[in-house]
Structures are given as structure tokens and as C-alpha cells.
Amino acid sequence: MPDRRDALRLIGLGAAGIAGRAAAQDIDLGFAGGRRALADNWPQKGAMIVLRERAPLLETPMDVLGENVFTPNDRFFVRWHYDDIPLSVDPAAFRLRVGGAVRRSLALSLDALRRLPRVELAAVNQCSGNSRGFFTPRVPGAQWGDGAIGNALWTGVRLRDVLDMAGVAPGAVAVRLAGLDRPPPGAPWFEKSLAIDHARDGEVMIAFAMNGAALPLLNGFPIRLVVPGWYSTYWIKSLDRIEVLTAPDTGYWMAKAYRIPATPGASVVPGAKDFPTVPIGAMVPRAFITPLPDGAKLVADQPFSVRGLAMGGAHGVARVDLSMDAGRTWHAARLGPDQGRYGFRRWSATIAGLRAGGYRLWARCTNTAGETQAMDAIWNPGGYMRNPAPSIAIRTA
């Protein structure tokens, strides 16, 4: 497990170290206008798909996601809202401040945090707008492919234990959290809140390590919030402030941004307006077919293997099913080891030899709450929560 000396080797990148350079290679994300360059020298990162340099939006290539249940730290996607992100952090001077409706305010060092009981949890971190580039009609916002997602084994301490150290006062209803990134003049601080019972459920974590190593600076060094089963808008990076509230959070990032239609599947008819909304929250199930590409060419009359990853959202993966007839019939895939309800799970299947011709293969995930991916895509003006059953074209000859 990394200690402070490990962390010291990861800081002090400086402003010159934050901008990547475009490599000669680029990649097509699969939608109109979806060609993107790869950048190969972002700090502590391998080749990443660049949507934006400032503030950084870096997507994980799908072939990397398919290599392992756990996404490598140096290929884990990056999403910041404001340009002014932390470029260096002094672990010795860093303090996590806890205030608001508490019996005692705290300013905790990293060493003090590490003295609390440690917990470890596998969990998927996914941007609310993952796959936004595929929305039809198109919507504004970062035009992600499918790679604004990753799974890691997170190590840290319970948010509940930190709150207990401060002593939550009677009447508390929510916990608001913020990090070291700073807004431009006149813009609201990036702050998110959780209901007090959610914050204290024992699963919400303050993580200081992912996949057995210190957090990369671009992924929230030295500590970040981990909210298992929920979209990454709540996973505050470089967490440095916790405030206990006695009234609901009416700040911009809760009351105005990251809100979804209060409708089944968070879907409305394109162009709809004046519908009720709620803050985005729990993730929904998804399956990914990887590494077999769309348009794969295979040998006729020869069995072939197909595999991928699945996530259950706020629940575990119960099953993954495959269809070769547009969803009229489904056949169960084999599931790999269960790494925990909030993480990725591998699936695989062997398809009998197909006669020469063109085919399409669909996959869908069902979670342990009985939620199943639909064949059709939802639509909402935020471009959030896209999760139709994925499909790829196959040609045999």
C-alpha cells in the first residue's frame, strides 16, 4: 500500500506538465464527428483519447477496457469541470476540513486519515454523460464515446467514520463535498451533496489508493470520494472540504446541473421542455462487447468466441444475455468471477459457426434488482444515462 513517500513522487507536475501532446495516431469513436486524437504524455497516463485539454477530458480506449476487469490507473478516464485544477499537492501540508453542523470542526492530515479503519471496494466510476456522442438528436456537452468509465479496487476509509469523528449535530440532512479545483470568477464552486443517511451508509468512501497505488493526480490525488453505484459527478476529486448541512443543498451543481427527467428511464421525447427533474443518482446496468470490433470479419462455419464486461449499476450483475435476432430470443453468457456488486464482471460465450453472410450480435445486462437494458436508447437534453443493449455487426466468409 502506498505511503507518503510514494505519494511525494507523484506530485509537483507543474503547469507545463498538465498538457498532453497529440500523437500521430487517432481513433474513431463511432459517431458523426467522433474522430479524436490520442495523447501519450499526460502526467501519469498512457495514450488517452483527448476530448479537451483544459479542463482535461480524457477517455479510455475501449480495447484497454477489455483487457482486464480492473482499469489500469494510467489509462483511467479523466473529467474535470474547471481549468484551475490542482497541479501539485504537498501531502505533508494537506488537510481535509470538516465543518458545518458538527460538534467539532476538523482539519485532518493524510496520516490522521490513514489511522482510521481501512476499507477496500471494487467499484465502477462512470461519467454521467458517458456515450453522449451517440445521442440522436445530438445534445450539447462533452461528446464522449463509451470510454468515460473505469473500474478500480479502491482503498480508503469510510466517510461515516470521518463524520463520526466530527460528531454530526441533530437536524443534519445532507453532506456537501468539494475539492481543490477552483472556479473562474463568478462561477459556482463545484460542490455535490449526499443525503445524510447515504453519506453514512458505510460504503461511501474517502479513497487514497486505487488498484493498490496512490491516486494519479488527474484522478484526484491525494484523496477522492467514492460513491459506489452512483455516477461520477458525486465522486469529488482532490477532496478537501466536507460540510454537514441542516437544509437541502440548493447550490448550482445540485439544483440546476446534473439533473434528469423524473420519468421512467430518465427519457423524454426530443425537444420536450418544462418537465420535472431530479438530481442524477444511481447508475443503470450496462454490458460492453469487447474486444470484438463492430464489423468483425470471421470465418464461416467456424465457432467463435465473444466476450466483454458488464456492470449492474447500483446492484450486482445477475446475468448477461446475447441475441442474434434483434432481441426476439436471448441466450445466457457465462459470467466470470464476482469481484463485488459495484464492479465490472466479465462475461463470455462461444457462438456456433455461422454460414457466410452478415449478422448482428446484441448483448444486454440484467442486474440483481431485475433491471435489464432495453434495446432502444433513451433521450434527454443532458445526454445522461445512455445504456441501450450494445450490438456489433459481424460478417462471415
C-alpha positions as CSV (number, residue, x, y, z in Angstrom):
1,M,0.0,0.0,0.0
2,P,1.4,3.4,-0.9
3,D,2.7,5.6,1.9
4,R,3.5,9.3,1.9
5,R,6.9,8.8,0.3
6,D,5.2,7.0,-2.6
7,A,2.8,10.0,-2.9
8,L,5.6,12.5,-2.9
9,R,7.0,11.0,-6.1
10,L,3.7,11.8,-7.8
11,I,3.3,15.5,-7.1
12,G,4.8,18.7,-8.4
13,L,4.0,18.2,-12.0
14,G,3.6,22.0,-12.6
15,A,1.6,23.8,-15.2
16,A,3.9,22.7,-18.0
17,G,3.3,19.0,-17.2
18,I,-0.5,19.1,-17.5
19,A,-1.0,19.5,-21.3
20,G,-0.7,16.4,-23.4
21,R,0.6,16.3,-27.0
22,A,-1.3,14.7,-29.8
23,A,0.3,11.5,-31.1
24,A,0.3,10.6,-34.7
25,Q,-2.5,8.0,-34.1
26,D,-6.1,8.9,-33.8
27,I,-9.3,6.9,-33.2
28,D,-12.9,6.9,-34.4
29,L,-15.4,6.8,-31.6
30,G,-18.2,5.6,-33.9
31,F,-20.4,8.6,-34.3
32,A,-20.5,11.6,-36.6
33,G,-17.7,13.9,-35.8
34,G,-16.2,11.3,-33.5
35,R,-12.6,11.2,-34.6
36,R,-10.3,12.1,-31.8
37,A,-6.5,12.3,-31.3
38,L,-4.6,10.2,-28.8
39,A,-2.3,11.9,-26.3
40,D,0.6,9.9,-25.0
41,N,2.3,12.2,-22.4
42,W,-0.3,13.4,-20.0
43,P,1.1,13.1,-16.4
44,Q,1.0,9.5,-15.1
45,K,-1.1,8.5,-18.2
46,G,-0.6,6.3,-21.2
47,A,-2.3,7.0,-24.5
48,M,-5.7,8.6,-23.9
49,I,-8.4,9.9,-26.2
50,V,-8.5,13.6,-25.9
51,L,-11.8,15.4,-25.9
52,R,-10.5,18.6,-24.3
53,E,-7.2,19.7,-22.9
54,R,-8.4,22.4,-20.5
55,A,-10.0,21.4,-18.3
56,P,-8.9,17.8,-19.2
57,L,-11.4,15.4,-20.6
58,L,-9.5,12.2,-21.4
59,E,-11.3,9.0,-22.5
60,T,-10.2,5.4,-22.0
61,P,-9.8,3.4,-25.3
62,M,-12.3,0.5,-25.4
63,D,-9.5,-2.0,-26.2
64,V,-7.9,-1.1,-22.9
65,L,-11.2,-1.6,-21.0
66,G,-11.5,-5.1,-22.5
67,E,-8.1,-6.2,-21.2
68,N,-8.9,-6.5,-17.6
69,V,-11.7,-6.3,-15.1
70,F,-9.8,-3.5,-13.4
71,T,-8.9,-0.5,-15.5
72,P,-5.2,0.5,-15.2
73,N,-4.6,3.7,-13.4
74,D,-2.6,5.1,-16.2
75,R,-5.5,4.6,-18.7
76,F,-8.3,5.6,-16.3
77,F,-10.6,8.3,-17.8
78,V,-10.3,11.9,-16.6
79,R,-13.0,14.5,-16.3
80,W,-12.6,18.0,-14.7
81,H,-15.1,20.9,-14.9
82,Y,-12.8,23.9,-14.5
83,D,-9.4,24.9,-15.8
84,D,-7.9,25.6,-12.4
85,I,-7.2,22.1,-11.2
86,P,-4.5,21.1,-8.7
87,L,-1.2,20.8,-10.4
88,S,0.7,19.9,-7.3
89,V,-0.2,18.9,-3.8
90,D,2.0,18.8,-0.7
91,P,1.0,15.7,1.2
92,A,2.5,17.0,4.5
93,A,0.6,20.2,4.4
94,F,-2.7,18.9,3.0
95,R,-5.7,19.0,5.3
96,L,-9.2,17.6,4.9
97,R,-11.5,20.1,6.6
98,V,-14.9,19.1,8.1
99,G,-17.4,21.7,9.3
100,G,-20.9,22.8,9.3
101,A,-23.5,21.1,11.5
102,V,-20.9,19.2,13.6
103,R,-19.9,19.2,17.2
104,R,-16.3,19.8,16.4
105,S,-14.6,21.1,13.3
106,L,-11.7,19.1,12.0
107,A,-8.6,19.6,9.9
108,L,-7.3,16.1,9.2
109,S,-3.9,15.3,7.8
110,L,-3.4,12.4,5.5
111,D,-1.6,10.5,8.3
112,A,-4.6,11.0,10.6
113,L,-7.0,9.7,7.9
114,R,-4.9,6.6,7.4
115,R,-5.1,5.8,11.0
116,L,-8.8,5.2,10.6
117,P,-10.0,1.6,9.8
118,R,-9.3,0.9,6.2
119,V,-11.9,-0.5,3.7
120,E,-11.5,-1.8,0.2
121,L,-14.1,-2.0,-2.5
122,A,-14.3,-2.7,-6.3
123,A,-16.5,-0.1,-7.9
124,V,-17.1,1.3,-11.4
125,N,-16.7,5.1,-11.8
126,Q,-18.7,6.4,-14.8
127,C,-19.3,9.9,-16.1
128,S,-23.0,10.8,-16.2
129,G,-22.6,11.7,-19.8
130,N,-20.7,8.6,-20.9
131,S,-21.7,7.7,-24.5
132,R,-23.2,11.2,-25.1
133,G,-21.8,11.3,-28.6
134,F,-24.3,8.6,-29.6
135,F,-27.4,10.6,-28.6
136,T,-29.8,11.2,-31.5
137,P,-30.7,14.0,-31.9
138,R,-27.4,15.3,-30.6
139,V,-27.2,17.2,-27.4
140,P,-24.6,19.7,-26.1
141,G,-21.8,18.7,-23.7
142,A,-18.7,16.6,-23.9
143,Q,-19.1,14.2,-26.8
144,W,-17.9,11.1,-25.1
145,G,-17.7,7.7,-26.7
146,D,-18.2,4.7,-24.4
147,G,-14.9,5.1,-22.5
148,A,-15.7,7.6,-19.8
149,I,-15.8,4.7,-17.4
150,G,-13.4,2.6,-15.4
151,N,-13.3,0.1,-12.6
152,A,-10.8,0.1,-9.8
153,L,-10.2,-1.5,-6.4
154,W,-10.4,1.5,-4.1
155,T,-8.7,1.6,-0.7
156,G,-9.5,4.2,1.9
157,V,-11.7,5.0,4.9
158,R,-15.4,5.3,5.4
159,L,-16.9,8.8,5.1
160,R,-19.1,7.7,8.1
161,D,-16.0,7.3,10.3
162,V,-14.8,10.8,9.5
163,L,-18.3,12.2,10.2
164,D,-18.3,10.4,13.5
165,M,-15.0,12.0,14.4
166,A,-16.6,15.4,13.9
167,G,-19.9,14.4,15.5
168,V,-22.9,15.1,13.3
169,A,-25.3,17.5,15.0
170,P,-29.0,16.9,15.3
171,G,-31.0,18.1,12.4
172,A,-28.4,17.3,9.8
173,V,-29.9,16.3,6.4
174,A,-27.1,16.3,3.9
175,V,-23.3,16.4,3.5
176,R,-21.8,18.7,0.9
177,L,-18.3,18.0,-0.5
178,A,-15.8,19.9,-2.6
179,G,-12.2,19.6,-3.8
180,L,-9.1,21.6,-4.7
181,D,-10.3,22.6,-8.2
182,R,-11.2,26.3,-8.3
183,P,-13.9,28.0,-10.4
184,P,-13.3,31.1,-12.6
185,P,-14.6,34.4,-11.3
186,G,-18.3,34.5,-10.9
187,A,-18.8,30.7,-11.4
188,P,-20.1,28.4,-8.6
189,W,-17.7,26.1,-6.8
190,F,-18.0,22.5,-7.9
191,E,-19.8,21.0,-4.9
192,K,-22.0,18.0,-4.6
193,S,-24.1,16.6,-1.7
194,L,-25.4,13.3,-0.5
195,A,-28.3,12.8,1.9
196,I,-27.0,12.2,5.4
197,D,-28.1,8.6,5.5
198,H,-26.4,7.9,2.2
199,A,-23.2,9.6,3.4
200,R,-23.2,7.5,6.5
201,D,-24.1,4.1,4.9
202,G,-20.6,2.7,5.4
203,E,-20.0,2.2,1.7
204,V,-19.3,5.8,0.7
205,M,-15.5,6.0,0.9
206,I,-12.7,8.6,1.1
207,A,-10.1,6.8,-1.1
208,F,-6.4,7.4,-1.1
209,A,-5.5,4.4,-3.4
210,M,-6.8,2.8,-6.5
211,N,-5.6,-0.6,-7.7
212,G,-3.0,-0.7,-4.9
213,A,-1.3,2.6,-5.8
214,A,-1.7,6.2,-4.9
215,L,-4.3,8.1,-6.9
216,P,-2.9,9.7,-10.1
217,L,-3.0,13.5,-9.8
218,L,-5.5,13.7,-12.7
219,N,-7.8,11.2,-10.9
220,G,-8.0,13.1,-7.6
221,F,-4.7,12.8,-5.7
222,P,-4.3,12.7,-2.7
223,I,-7.9,11.7,-1.8
224,R,-11.2,11.4,-3.6
225,L,-14.8,10.4,-2.7
226,V,-16.0,7.1,-3.9
227,V,-19.8,6.7,-4.1
228,P,-20.4,3.1,-5.1
229,G,-23.2,2.6,-7.7
230,W,-23.6,6.3,-8.4
231,Y,-22.4,8.4,-11.3
232,S,-19.0,10.1,-11.0
233,T,-20.4,13.6,-10.6
234,Y,-20.5,12.7,-6.9
235,W,-17.0,11.3,-6.8
236,I,-15.3,14.5,-5.8
237,K,-11.6,14.6,-6.8
238,S,-8.9,16.0,-4.6
239,L,-11.4,16.2,-1.8
240,D,-10.6,18.9,0.8
241,R,-13.9,20.1,2.3
242,I,-16.8,18.4,3.9
243,E,-19.8,20.4,5.2
244,V,-22.7,19.0,7.1
245,L,-26.0,20.8,6.2
246,T,-29.2,21.2,8.1
247,A,-31.2,22.0,4.9
248,P,-31.1,20.6,1.4
249,D,-28.3,21.7,-0.9
250,T,-29.6,24.5,-3.2
251,G,-26.3,25.1,-4.9
252,Y,-25.9,25.2,-8.7
253,W,-24.4,21.7,-9.1
254,M,-27.4,20.1,-7.3
255,A,-30.3,22.4,-8.1
256,K,-29.5,23.2,-11.7
257,A,-26.9,20.9,-13.2
258,Y,-26.7,17.1,-13.5
259,R,-30.5,16.7,-13.4
260,I,-32.5,14.1,-15.3
261,P,-36.2,13.9,-16.2
262,A,-38.4,12.5,-13.5
263,T,-39.7,9.9,-15.9
264,P,-39.2,6.1,-16.4
265,G,-35.6,5.6,-17.7
266,A,-34.9,9.4,-17.4
267,S,-36.2,9.6,-21.0
268,V,-38.3,12.3,-22.8
269,V,-39.3,13.0,-26.3
270,P,-36.6,15.0,-28.1
271,G,-37.5,18.7,-27.9
272,A,-39.6,18.3,-24.7
273,K,-39.4,21.1,-22.2
274,D,-40.8,22.1,-18.8
275,F,-40.7,18.5,-17.5
276,P,-40.0,17.8,-13.8
277,T,-36.4,16.8,-13.0
278,V,-34.4,15.2,-10.2
279,P,-30.7,15.1,-9.5
280,I,-29.0,12.2,-11.2
281,G,-28.1,9.4,-8.8
282,A,-27.7,5.7,-9.2
283,M,-26.2,4.1,-12.3
284,V,-28.1,1.6,-14.5
285,P,-26.9,-1.7,-15.9
286,R,-24.7,-1.9,-19.0
287,A,-22.9,-4.5,-21.0
288,F,-19.9,-3.9,-23.3
289,I,-18.8,-6.2,-26.2
290,T,-15.0,-6.1,-26.3
291,P,-12.5,-6.7,-27.9
292,L,-14.5,-7.9,-30.9
293,P,-15.0,-4.8,-33.0
294,D,-18.0,-3.6,-34.9
295,G,-17.8,-5.0,-38.4
296,A,-15.7,-8.0,-37.4
297,K,-14.8,-10.4,-40.2
298,L,-14.9,-14.1,-39.2
299,V,-14.5,-17.5,-40.9
300,A,-17.8,-19.0,-41.9
301,D,-18.9,-22.3,-40.3
302,Q,-16.3,-21.9,-37.5
303,P,-17.3,-21.4,-33.9
304,F,-16.0,-18.1,-32.4
305,S,-15.7,-16.6,-29.0
306,V,-17.2,-13.3,-27.9
307,R,-16.6,-11.7,-24.5
308,G,-17.0,-8.4,-22.7
309,L,-17.7,-6.6,-19.5
310,A,-20.9,-5.8,-17.6
311,M,-21.9,-3.7,-14.7
312,G,-25.1,-3.7,-12.7
313,G,-25.1,-0.1,-11.7
314,A,-26.3,0.2,-8.1
315,H,-26.7,-3.6,-7.9
316,G,-24.7,-6.7,-8.9
317,V,-24.7,-8.3,-12.3
318,A,-27.2,-11.2,-12.3
319,R,-26.8,-12.2,-16.0
320,V,-25.7,-11.3,-19.4
321,D,-27.6,-12.5,-22.4
322,L,-26.8,-12.5,-26.1
323,S,-29.1,-12.3,-29.2
324,M,-28.6,-12.8,-32.9
325,D,-32.1,-12.0,-33.9
326,A,-32.7,-8.4,-32.7
327,G,-33.9,-9.4,-29.3
328,R,-36.5,-12.0,-30.2
329,T,-34.6,-14.7,-28.4
330,W,-31.8,-14.4,-25.8
331,H,-29.2,-16.9,-24.7
332,A,-27.2,-16.7,-21.4
333,A,-23.5,-15.9,-21.5
334,R,-21.0,-17.3,-18.9
335,L,-20.2,-14.9,-16.1
336,G,-16.7,-14.6,-14.7
337,P,-15.7,-14.2,-11.1
338,D,-17.8,-11.8,-9.0
339,Q,-15.5,-9.0,-7.7
340,G,-18.3,-7.3,-5.8
341,R,-21.7,-5.8,-6.6
342,Y,-20.4,-2.5,-7.8
343,G,-17.5,-3.6,-10.1
344,F,-17.2,-4.9,-13.6
345,R,-17.8,-8.5,-14.3
346,R,-16.5,-10.5,-17.2
347,W,-18.8,-12.4,-19.5
348,S,-18.0,-14.8,-22.4
349,A,-19.8,-17.1,-24.8
350,T,-19.0,-19.4,-27.8
351,I,-21.1,-18.9,-30.9
352,A,-21.7,-21.8,-33.2
353,G,-20.4,-21.4,-36.7
354,L,-22.4,-19.1,-39.0
355,R,-23.0,-19.6,-42.7
356,A,-21.4,-17.0,-44.9
357,G,-23.2,-13.7,-44.7
358,G,-23.9,-10.6,-42.5
359,Y,-25.2,-10.8,-38.9
360,R,-25.6,-8.6,-35.8
361,L,-24.9,-9.6,-32.2
362,W,-26.6,-7.9,-29.2
363,A,-25.7,-8.1,-25.5
364,R,-27.6,-7.0,-22.5
365,C,-27.1,-7.0,-18.8
366,T,-29.7,-7.7,-16.1
367,N,-28.8,-6.7,-12.5
368,T,-29.8,-8.4,-9.2
369,A,-32.7,-5.9,-8.8
370,G,-34.2,-7.2,-12.1
371,E,-33.3,-4.1,-14.2
372,T,-32.5,-5.1,-17.8
373,Q,-31.0,-3.0,-20.6
374,A,-33.6,-2.1,-23.2
375,M,-33.0,-2.4,-27.0
376,D,-33.8,1.2,-27.6
377,A,-31.9,4.2,-26.5
378,I,-33.3,6.8,-24.2
379,W,-33.1,10.6,-24.9
380,N,-32.8,13.5,-22.6
381,P,-31.4,17.0,-23.1
382,G,-28.5,16.4,-20.7
383,G,-27.2,13.4,-22.6
384,Y,-27.2,11.3,-19.4
385,M,-27.5,7.6,-18.5
386,R,-27.4,6.2,-22.0
387,N,-27.5,2.3,-21.8
388,P,-29.2,0.6,-24.7
389,A,-28.1,-3.0,-25.4
390,P,-24.9,-2.7,-27.5
391,S,-24.6,-4.5,-30.8
392,I,-21.9,-5.2,-33.4
393,A,-22.0,-6.2,-37.0
394,I,-20.4,-9.5,-37.9
395,R,-19.5,-10.7,-41.4
396,T,-18.5,-14.3,-42.1
397,A,-16.9,-15.6,-45.3
